[in-house]
Structures are given as structure tokens and as C-alpha cells.
Amino acid sequence: MVNPWQVAFPGPISAGKCATSTRPTTWLFTAKTRWIRLGAMIKTVQIGSPPIEVHLRRSTRARRYSLKVSNADGTVSLTLPNRASERAALSFAKRQEEWLRAALGKLPPLTAPVYGGTIPFEGRDVVLQPGAGRLVRLEGQSLLVPGTPTALPAKLRGFLKVQARAKLVDASQIYADLLGRKLARVTLRDTRSRWGSCTEAGNLMFSWRLIMAPPEVLKYVAAHEVAHLVEMNHSADFWQQVEGLMPDYQTPRRWLKQNGTQLHRVQF
């Protein structure tokens, strides 16, 4: 069968880990007085002035302190071994305050959808304009969104999810047919750590924010996850499957690594 998408694409965070997680699920009480579902304990502290919020996380896998700044939303996390001293961990974080502020300062600004502003849609910036009726419509370079300014983010998010589902289901089905595999279920989430995942049962999960990336990027992530229906790993055999579905997959993969953070900077 001829692959309908075997064409060269002009140049997308990389696709998800895609293997089923083996971490146990635990309900834990946090410093913010709420129960959350996590694999490790989270406690929030503040350092410096103006304060930087740091999330402390104990991990059985950690062997040393690990301080990270999320490119997606600027969250600062400090992972420490289960038996490590919290006081020593905080001292470590305080010594890295200058680095933290520099890293946070390099992040692109968060943006919120407003009429007259723009958002990326399928790789191009479209202008948000008030629209008539009930449905969001794309007309040329404008996205017409009916309703009030306060309702704009929710209506826009709903539109993007619908568009993302249609494109991702279609792409996944085409690639699954090429491999002679069946899809079980496709779900969408607003994930931060991965763009997609695949379970051994054939369930695929994708970030709906992929609809903001160029179409080739969305197709690459679909190809990546569908390839896991054959190889539940990231071995050379797996990448051969991806290449068979999308010969120029390196180009959209590179785009996602270089530009994916921008897709998370839009707050709906």
C-alpha cells in the first residue's frame, strides 16, 4: 500500500515515552491541604525575594538532588532521595537561586487568548475575532469566536480539541491501516511531559495542543504512537517502523523539540 503522506515536509517537545507506566499510584496529602494522585510526595516551599515557588518531591529512584525548571509552565521542582534531609535540599535550592532566576527569565512569556490577538493553529498564527452565531469558524487568517471576551478561552479550547481529535484520529487510523493494526481508543489530554502515549492494549493518548503545531508535526506524533502498536520500545526496529510511515520524520521531530514549548505557553 502506498503511504499517502510519504512526502517531504518543511520542518515539531519530542513524542511521548509511549510505554505503559509501571509506577504505582498513590494518594498523598500535600502542603497545600489537598489530596492529589501522584507517585511521590509533593511539598511546596518558597525561596528568595521575590519568592520562587519550589515543589519538593521525594523519589525512591533519586540518588541525588535534582533541580528542574519546566519549559512548559515554569514550574520549579526539586527531587530528592527518600531519606535525604529536607533542610539540606532547601539549602541546595537556595544556592541555585541565581541560576533559577536566570532560567525562569529565559522562558517565553505566558499568553492568554484575547480578541485582536493571535494564537497558532496548524502552524500559522490566526487572528482572534468576535464571531456571530454559536460556532467557531476559520475564515482566511481569522478565527471567528462568538461570545464574550471572558468566554473566549473556553470556547477556543473546545474548538481546538474538536479539531485535534478529528485530525489525530484520522492520522492514527491511516497509519494503523498501513501497519495492519487496530486502534482501541484515542483520548486527548492537556499533558505537559509528553505529546502522546500508547498502551499495550492499543489505546492512544495525545495532547490536543498538537493542533497548534504544523500538520506534519501532528502526523509525526500520530505515526510515533501508532508505531508502538508494533514495537513497544524505542529500539532501532521501532524507528524503522516510524520511518516506514513517515520517511522524513526527523524534520517534524526536530521542529517539536525546538518549538514545542511555545505551544504550552498559551493559557486557556
Summary of the structure (lengths in Angstrom):
residues: 268
radius of gyration: 20.8
end to end distance: 40.8
largest distance: 61.7
contacts: 790
relative contact order: 0.18
helix: 35%
strand: 25%
